[in-house]
Amino acid sequence: MTRLLGLTSVLALCAGGAMADMNFNRVASFATPANMAAGEDLSRESSAEIITATDDGMTLVYSDSPLGVIGVIDISDPANPAPKGNIALDGEPTAVSALGNTVFVGINTSESFTNPSGHLLHIDLATGQAVADCDIGGQPDSTAVAPDGSFVTVAVENERDEDAGDGRVGQMPPGHVAIVPLVEGRMNCEGLIKVDLTGLAEIAPDDPEPEFVDVSPTGEIAVTLQENNHIVVMNAAGEVLSHFNAGAVTLDGVDTREDGRIAFTETLQDVVREPDALQWIDGDHFVVANEGDMDGGSRGFTVFRKDGTVVYDSGLSFEHAVAEIGHYPEGRSDAKGVEPEGMEVATFGGVPMMFLLSERGSVVGVYDMTDPANPVLAQILPSGISPEGAVAIPSRNLVAVANEVDLGEDGLARAHVTVYEYQNAPASYPHLTSAGLKEDGRPVGWVANSGMVADEDGFVWFVNDSYLGQQPSIFKVDVSQTLARIVDVIRITRDGMPAQKLDLEGITLDGDGGFWVASEGRTDQLTPHAIFRIGADGAIEEEIAFPTALLAVETRFGAEGITRVGDTLWIAIQREWGDDPANHAKLVSYNIESAEWGAVHYPKAEPATGWVGLSEIVAHGDWVYVVERDNQVGDAAVTKMIYRIPAAEMVAAPLGGTLPVVTKEAVRDLIPDLRSTGGYVLDKVEGLAIMEDGTIWVSTDNDGVDDHSGETLFFAITPENM
């Protein structure tokens, strides 16, 4: 059987025990192109941004700005969402809020930043037709319906032009809040109230830019003014009850540099929160996601009383927790880090919970909010790329998240809606954590797992690839725990300094307490095709460049794995080089004692789409195992396989001549394993390690959370199921 790690996540042990036996698990991922009509160009960009659900919890509705539509999904069977198509609009949908079987859609029709316009459209989902339409006097950004159904409110941002005036507020015209009364569920446009928010904020008081709006259980409205770093509370009549500056914090333990390394060593003074999403927890408290914009973003969340009193600030705890499960976006270190943006608050099993969306980390943090002054992180859930909006359906134990990024033009992941169910079951994600491991007293983040190897003590070791080019490392994993845990990290050095120009794709043991690693190499980027011997302390002890006979036929797709058989190292070359037959890759040998090079040919599958290559090689017993994969994701994925080659056939011939072709035997189709957590099939299966008892460990590379969901699947396959 397959054993998935993370079966009882340590994150799921929250205070009070309410969630100790219950966990959220992803049960489905719905790609937005599925809602396109027959004959449409499925390669067109689409997106799922803000999401809502009908009152019966059977239908999801999301805004799709690129297509100018709202998408509708049937979730009567939440594990098998069914498309109900798109409804075309006359502008850009920016927000959706449901009431009964109808939905209010904020639509931006602005001609320019200086001449904004928009309206609130009320649509009957049974017919797809408009029920009512109100001009709201500007560009909408967020909508919310009062819990008692008495009104709908809109944050009318009238956003600034980021290319004008150094991208600063103020820029006219100012935004406002619109409140539209509802009479028997229909909008009364004549009764619309326009709430003027000018003169309240300390920052650009003449240009308030409302960002996000929510309505409390008692009917009070709270709205964030993100660029103004301000929050306003009003009643249904539009009377301001309180308003206050969202404040600033000092952050100690931040990675502030986009430099190819994860290092939480810096301090940022007086970072303004600049909150985006806001949700009421109860009638007295609300929580904001401090995404940031012009001047800050404190990378977490804050709980306020409605009078402006801060009762809790998360500081960097959320960002560090995200880093510990491999989702830290190092490329955003100099900006806003994991960038909490959206959120949802709802009660499940009597426990008030917050679902905090990390736009750049592509995860959902689940917090127990029983005590607003002491939120407890219960789980971190995987999502699609860049979660933007969320909706909870407690009556059905469901949560749905809209993920906005669509990489269809690049042949990668499409925008998705993910569905989670609150279950009496173990947490199925994360699979790997560095929680508890410190380096100079700071958390240790990791991304971009590549080659792996197992040792005789039952530990698994892996290297990271060139995504962290300034921090090549070897990580030690204790797989005896239910949630696999990184317990040590060895930084690779050259002459006492962090080694550079390495693209580590393979690792094996040297038999003397150290390691051999393989660097993929790209001559055009001055990264060598080479193998390196690494001491137990991480120091490079020996560098062996590929021979001239290999480099003469080089392509960029080089070494993707390394293993050792006695005195011989075997290196898997990912794809065909210049002298290889079609659909054949080299397995290159290097004898440590004689320094002789050789190779055999490995027959790869012919790709259905894109390309197929090798991404790992491991010797075990009488066999040599390889991972063969295509570069496709989701439903386009065909080849994600483990094969094995008889060790007796691994007899190298000299380079430059005719090479023997080895035979292969299928061991495992990994596509069902890659679907096991309810997400789409990831493309990069890159790590393989085999324990002495024959258990195979498999890992995926998350590309450093760059145009990737950031998920790392790390799981075991027992010998009886190979």
Sequence and secondary structure as in RCSB ss.txt:
>XXXX:A:sequence
MTRLLGLTSVLALCAGGAMADMNFNRVASFATPANMAAGEDLSRESSAEIITATDDGMTLVYSDSPLGVIGVIDI
SDPANPAPKGNIALDGEPTAVSALGNTVFVGINTSESFTNPSGHLLHIDLATGQAVADCDIGGQPDSTAVAPDGS
FVTVAVENERDEDAGDGRVGQMPPGHVAIVPLVEGRMNCEGLIKVDLTGLAEIAPDDPEPEFVDVSPTGEIAVTL
QENNHIVVMNAAGEVLSHFNAGAVTLDGVDTREDGRIAFTETLQDVVREPDALQWIDGDHFVVANEGDMDGGSRG
FTVFRKDGTVVYDSGLSFEHAVAEIGHYPEGRSDAKGVEPEGMEVATFGGVPMMFLLSERGSVVGVYDMTDPANP
VLAQILPSGISPEGAVAIPSRNLVAVANEVDLGEDGLARAHVTVYEYQNAPASYPHLTSAGLKEDGRPVGWVANS
GMVADEDGFVWFVNDSYLGQQPSIFKVDVSQTLARIVDVIRITRDGMPAQKLDLEGITLDGDGGFWVASEGRTDQ
LTPHAIFRIGADGAIEEEIAFPTALLAVETRFGAEGITRVGDTLWIAIQREWGDDPANHAKLVSYNIESAEWGAV
HYPKAEPATGWVGLSEIVAHGDWVYVVERDNQVGDAAVTKMIYRIPAAEMVAAPLGGTLPVVTKEAVRDLIPDLR
STGGYVLDKVEGLAIMEDGTIWVSTDNDGVDDHSGETLFFAITPENM
>XXXX:A:secstr
 EEES TT GGG  GGGTTTS EEEEEEEEEGGGGS TTS TTS     SEEE TTS EEEEEETTTTEEEEEE 
SSTTS EEEEEEE SSEEEEEEEETTEEEEEEE  SSSSS  EEEEEEETTTTEEEEEEE SS EEEEEE TTSS
EEEEEE     TTSGGG S  SS  EEEEEEEETTEE GGG EEEE TT  SSSTT   EEEEEE TTS EEEEE
TTTTEEEEE TT  EEEEEE  EEEEEEE    SSS    EEEEEEE     EEESSSSEEEEE    SS   SS
EEEEETTS EEEE TTHHHHHHHHTT   GGGTTTTTT EEEEEEEEETTEEEEEEEETTTTEEEEEE SSTTS 
EEEEEEE SSSEEEEEEEGGGTEEEEEE    GGGTS   EEEEEEEESS      EE TT EETTEE     EE
EEEE TTSEEEEEE GGGTT  EEEEEE SSSSEEEEEEEE EETTEE  S  EEEEEE SSS EEEEE  BGGG
TB  EEEEE TTSBEEEEEE  HHHHTT  S  EEEEEEETTEEEEEE S  TTS TTEEEEEEEETTT  EEEE
EEE    SSS EEEEEEEEETTEEEEEEEES  GGG   EEEEEEEGGG   B TTS   B   EEEEE HHHHT
TTSS   S EEEEEE TT  EEEEE  GGGSSS     EEEE GGG 
